[in-house]
Amino acid sequence: MIDTVVSLGCKVLPGKSVRRITRNTGGKTNGVECEDGTFYEAATVIIASGSWTPSTFPDPTRKGIVKMAMHLAGYTHSNGGEISRPRTIIDDPIRGLAIPKYNVQQLRTHLRMVYPELAGKPFSATRLCWYNDSPDGNWIIGRVPGDPSLILATAGSGHAYKFLPVIGRLVADTVDGTIDPEVAAKFSIERSYVAVDESRLEMAVAELDLDQLCTLEDLQINSKT
């Protein structure tokens, strides 16, 4: 394969390790800098490093902020009732995005295993990513039984945002009545939940304790974290 690439006029540089992506003053990528100090200017840089992508390029944003997350069973916010609803800055403008103190410590512990230097830096902000799960992990898209003029498009189950264009088409097809019957059955409100979503099966969901939410002080570095 390498011989074929070379025969097409490409240049292969084995043994080179990229240190960082470089950008011009406008923030546009203009090349890469290698560990040995060499710089390669490029009109376009393509990153095709497979499973090594996150560890190879933990590249911060222009503001120097690195975002991280933990995939957990999460919390409910029912306020003593039976139905959980998201808690955001609409509910509490000051602490609406705060996460439990325990999870702040968890983030630092796991960061030390992967990026020790980042674990020693203060956190600038937190937030909970609220999921709406279905039992089998599939979306719910369809007309409500007994009320055909009402359509539900919900139950993102943690993987809806990246499929937004696809979901939009499915919802539009549902409205038009042109959705494939097999697809409609897969996302039907009345479907039988034979399979179970196992992505967070062994994790325990807890009720969010508002008294244990982190403060700005908890996001700083101290001996406890």
Helices and strands as residue ranges (DSSP letters): H 2-7, E 18-23, E 29-34, E 39-41, G 50-52, H 53-56, E 75-76, H 101-114, H 116-119, E 140-144, E 147-154, G 161-163, H 164-176, H 181-186, E 206-207, G 210-212, G 217-219
